[in-house]
Amino acid sequence: QEMAEFRAGMIRAIEITGGAEAARAAAVKCMATGGFGAYRVVLGQDASGAPQIRYERILNPLHVVPDCEAKAVNLSDMRHCTVYVDLSEATYKAKYPDGSATSAEPPEGAESWVKEGSIRVAEFWEKRDDGTVWQTFLDGAGVLGEPEQFPGSLIPIFFLVGEETDPAANLCGLELV
């Protein structure tokens, strides 16, 4: 009983300090207007260097491509997921100094990844057969750095899905499941 109360208190503290309410509210807004929303959990460090769990909004759920074979209503059984983000060239170069994509001369075949002044980066998540979760970044020209293992058993992208009028097709409206 004491351990359960302790764990519940820790979870509440993480959600309060990590921005869970704002992340979920943005996902609910997207779900209510477009049929689905998403948010993510990010591991980082606070100002003192201590580990910190944060929740982040995903402002455009259309930039999230979940595993089309996931069957759970919240897609928690995904085996892979990709999140796309468009970065300014300056931000791209600061985050990925060894990245080769540029908007001036996009690599062959990567034209759709590059617009004037911005470069699209794909964050690819994969749950492997051994249960480990890995994150890899790509830019249309290649892989950015080495894949990194995430210390969890689920891909940390979470979905809120509206009422399914046809489970195989359209998502619409607000109905929390």
Beta strands, then each sheet from edge to edge (+ up, - down):
strand 1: 36-45
strand 2: 51-57
strand 3: 64-66
strand 4: 80-88
strand 5: 114-115
strand 6: 118-127
strand 7: 133-138
strand 8: 143-150
strand 9: 157-161
strand 10: 163-164
strand 11: 171-172
sheet 1: 2+ 1- 9+
sheet 2: 3+ 4- 6+ 5-
sheet 3: 3+ 4- 6+ 7- 8+
sheet 4: 10+ 11-
end
